Amino acid sequence: MRQSFSYEIRNQPNALQSLKQELELTLFAELKHSTLRATILLVIDELVSNLLKYGFSAAPHQRSYLNVALNDDWLEIELKDNGHRFNPLLQPQPNLLGKELSDRQVGGLGLYLVLKMMDETHYEWIQPWNCLRLRKRFKEGRE
């Protein structure tokens, strides 16, 4: 069974909250698998909040397109935006060893964790779009 969700994210302060509400009304209305729901929310929250905070300038014409697809045992999340050029796959691994939490540099950990939990990651720059595709295999059946 294939399920999909597409959404246009505009450069607005309430964009992430609106996206989560739309997910609840559409994709999550039929999706009962709690681990899958949590994964989708975690990934989308991290990627979209970073995009809105760092990827966009003040220009209201900037936007992003999100696609979530569930097919057999795969979750695929695609995010395409016309914000600042940024390849998340090239970011350095956060240094977590031997440091107190208060001494650790802020930033990068959430993105790092999201990318590590995926089975496949792909980034491509297609002028003027950042195109990120993440895939995760779910071996257990969905309810």
C-alpha positions as a Markdown table, in Angstrom:
| # | Residue | x | y | z |
|---|---|---|---|---|
| 1 | Met | 0.0 | 0.0 | 0.0 |
| 2 | Arg | 1.4 | 3.4 | -1.0 |
| 3 | Gln | 0.7 | 6.5 | 0.9 |
| 4 | Ser | 2.0 | 10.0 | 0.1 |
| 5 | Phe | 1.9 | 13.5 | 1.3 |
| 6 | Ser | 3.0 | 16.7 | -0.4 |
| 7 | Tyr | 3.2 | 20.2 | 1.0 |
| 8 | Glu | 4.5 | 23.6 | 0.0 |
| 9 | Ile | 6.3 | 25.3 | 2.9 |
| 10 | Arg | 6.4 | 29.1 | 2.7 |
| 11 | Asn | 8.8 | 31.4 | 4.4 |
| 12 | Gln | 6.5 | 32.4 | 7.2 |
| 13 | Pro | 6.7 | 32.2 | 11.0 |
| 14 | Asn | 3.9 | 29.7 | 11.4 |
| 15 | Ala | 5.1 | 27.4 | 8.6 |
| 16 | Leu | 6.2 | 24.5 | 10.7 |
| 17 | Gln | 3.1 | 24.4 | 12.8 |
| 18 | Ser | 0.8 | 24.6 | 9.7 |
| 19 | Leu | 2.8 | 21.7 | 8.2 |
| 20 | Lys | 2.3 | 19.5 | 11.4 |
| 21 | Gln | -1.4 | 20.3 | 11.4 |
| 22 | Glu | -1.8 | 19.3 | 7.8 |
| 23 | Leu | 0.2 | 16.0 | 8.5 |
| 24 | Glu | -2.2 | 15.2 | 11.3 |
| 25 | Leu | -5.3 | 15.8 | 9.1 |
| 26 | Thr | -4.0 | 13.8 | 6.1 |
| 27 | Leu | -1.2 | 11.3 | 6.3 |
| 28 | Phe | -1.4 | 10.6 | 10.0 |
| 29 | Ala | -5.2 | 10.2 | 9.9 |
| 30 | Glu | -4.6 | 6.7 | 8.4 |
| 31 | Leu | -1.1 | 5.9 | 9.6 |
| 32 | Lys | -1.2 | 4.1 | 13.0 |
| 33 | His | 2.4 | 2.9 | 13.1 |
| 34 | Ser | 3.7 | 4.9 | 16.1 |
| 35 | Thr | 7.5 | 4.5 | 15.3 |
| 36 | Leu | 6.9 | 5.6 | 11.7 |
| 37 | Arg | 4.9 | 8.6 | 12.8 |
| 38 | Ala | 7.6 | 9.6 | 15.3 |
| 39 | Thr | 10.3 | 9.2 | 12.7 |
| 40 | Ile | 8.5 | 11.4 | 10.2 |
| 41 | Leu | 7.8 | 14.1 | 12.8 |
| 42 | Leu | 11.4 | 14.1 | 14.1 |
| 43 | Val | 12.9 | 14.4 | 10.6 |
| 44 | Ile | 10.5 | 17.0 | 9.3 |
| 45 | Asp | 10.7 | 19.1 | 12.5 |
| 46 | Glu | 14.5 | 19.2 | 12.4 |
| 47 | Leu | 14.9 | 19.8 | 8.6 |
| 48 | Val | 12.1 | 22.4 | 8.3 |
| 49 | Ser | 13.0 | 24.3 | 11.5 |
| 50 | Asn | 16.6 | 24.5 | 10.3 |
| 51 | Leu | 15.5 | 25.6 | 6.9 |
| 52 | Leu | 13.3 | 28.4 | 8.3 |
| 53 | Lys | 15.9 | 29.5 | 10.8 |
| 54 | Tyr | 19.1 | 29.3 | 8.6 |
| 55 | Gly | 18.2 | 28.5 | 5.0 |
| 56 | Phe | 15.9 | 31.4 | 4.1 |
| 57 | Ser | 16.6 | 35.1 | 4.1 |
| 58 | Ala | 13.9 | 37.6 | 4.7 |
| 59 | Ala | 12.5 | 37.2 | 1.1 |
| 60 | Pro | 8.9 | 36.0 | 1.2 |
| 61 | His | 9.2 | 34.4 | -2.2 |
| 62 | Gln | 11.4 | 31.6 | -0.8 |
| 63 | Arg | 9.7 | 28.3 | -0.4 |
| 64 | Ser | 10.2 | 24.6 | 0.0 |
| 65 | Tyr | 8.4 | 21.6 | -1.2 |
| 66 | Leu | 8.1 | 18.5 | 1.0 |
| 67 | Asn | 7.2 | 15.0 | -0.1 |
| 68 | Val | 6.7 | 12.1 | 2.2 |
| 69 | Ala | 6.1 | 8.6 | 0.6 |
| 70 | Leu | 5.5 | 5.3 | 2.2 |
| 71 | Asn | 5.8 | 2.3 | -0.1 |
| 72 | Asp | 6.0 | -1.3 | 1.1 |
| 73 | Asp | 8.8 | -1.2 | 3.7 |
| 74 | Trp | 10.3 | 2.2 | 2.8 |
| 75 | Leu | 9.9 | 5.7 | 4.1 |
| 76 | Glu | 11.1 | 8.4 | 1.7 |
| 77 | Ile | 11.3 | 12.1 | 2.6 |
| 78 | Glu | 12.2 | 14.7 | 0.0 |
| 79 | Leu | 12.8 | 18.3 | 0.7 |
| 80 | Lys | 13.4 | 20.8 | -2.0 |
| 81 | Asp | 14.1 | 24.5 | -1.2 |
| 82 | Asn | 15.3 | 27.7 | -2.9 |
| 83 | Gly | 17.0 | 29.0 | 0.2 |
| 84 | His | 20.8 | 29.4 | 0.7 |
| 85 | Arg | 22.8 | 26.6 | -1.0 |
| 86 | Phe | 23.5 | 24.0 | 1.7 |
| 87 | Asn | 24.6 | 20.4 | 1.5 |
| 88 | Pro | 23.8 | 18.8 | 4.9 |
| 89 | Leu | 25.7 | 15.6 | 3.9 |
| 90 | Leu | 29.0 | 17.6 | 3.9 |
| 91 | Gln | 28.7 | 19.0 | 7.4 |
| 92 | Pro | 31.3 | 17.8 | 9.9 |
| 93 | Gln | 30.4 | 15.3 | 12.6 |
| 94 | Pro | 29.7 | 17.0 | 15.9 |
| 95 | Asn | 32.5 | 16.3 | 18.5 |
| 96 | Leu | 30.6 | 14.8 | 21.4 |
| 97 | Leu | 33.4 | 13.0 | 23.2 |
| 98 | Gly | 35.1 | 14.5 | 26.3 |
| 99 | Lys | 33.1 | 17.6 | 26.5 |
| 100 | Glu | 30.5 | 18.8 | 29.0 |
| 101 | Leu | 27.2 | 19.7 | 27.5 |
| 102 | Ser | 27.7 | 23.3 | 28.5 |
| 103 | Asp | 31.1 | 23.3 | 26.6 |
| 104 | Arg | 29.8 | 21.8 | 23.4 |
| 105 | Gln | 29.4 | 24.1 | 20.4 |
| 106 | Val | 25.7 | 24.7 | 19.6 |
| 107 | Gly | 24.4 | 23.4 | 16.3 |
| 108 | Gly | 24.6 | 20.4 | 14.0 |
| 109 | Leu | 23.6 | 17.7 | 16.4 |
| 110 | Gly | 20.0 | 17.4 | 15.4 |
| 111 | Leu | 20.8 | 17.3 | 11.7 |
| 112 | Tyr | 23.6 | 14.8 | 12.3 |
| 113 | Leu | 21.2 | 12.5 | 14.2 |
| 114 | Val | 18.5 | 12.7 | 11.6 |
| 115 | Leu | 21.0 | 11.8 | 8.8 |
| 116 | Lys | 22.4 | 8.9 | 10.9 |
| 117 | Met | 19.0 | 7.3 | 11.4 |
| 118 | Met | 18.4 | 7.1 | 7.7 |
| 119 | Asp | 19.5 | 4.2 | 5.5 |
| 120 | Glu | 20.0 | 6.3 | 2.4 |
| 121 | Thr | 20.8 | 10.0 | 1.9 |
| 122 | His | 21.2 | 12.0 | -1.3 |
| 123 | Tyr | 21.7 | 15.7 | -1.9 |
| 124 | Glu | 21.8 | 17.5 | -5.2 |
| 125 | Trp | 22.0 | 21.2 | -6.1 |
| 126 | Ile | 19.8 | 22.0 | -9.2 |
| 127 | Gln | 20.0 | 25.7 | -9.6 |
| 128 | Pro | 18.4 | 27.3 | -7.5 |
| 129 | Trp | 17.2 | 24.3 | -5.5 |
| 130 | Asn | 18.7 | 22.3 | -2.7 |
| 131 | Cys | 17.3 | 18.8 | -3.2 |
| 132 | Leu | 17.5 | 16.4 | -0.3 |
| 133 | Arg | 16.2 | 12.8 | -0.3 |
| 134 | Leu | 16.2 | 10.6 | 2.7 |
| 135 | Arg | 15.1 | 7.0 | 2.8 |
| 136 | Lys | 14.6 | 4.6 | 5.7 |
| 137 | Arg | 13.6 | 1.0 | 5.6 |
| 138 | Phe | 11.0 | -0.3 | 8.0 |
| 139 | Lys | 11.1 | -4.0 | 8.3 |
| 140 | Glu | 8.0 | -4.4 | 10.5 |
| 141 | Gly | 4.6 | -4.1 | 8.9 |
| 142 | Arg | 2.5 | -1.0 | 9.3 |
| 143 | Glu | -0.7 | -1.3 | 11.1 |
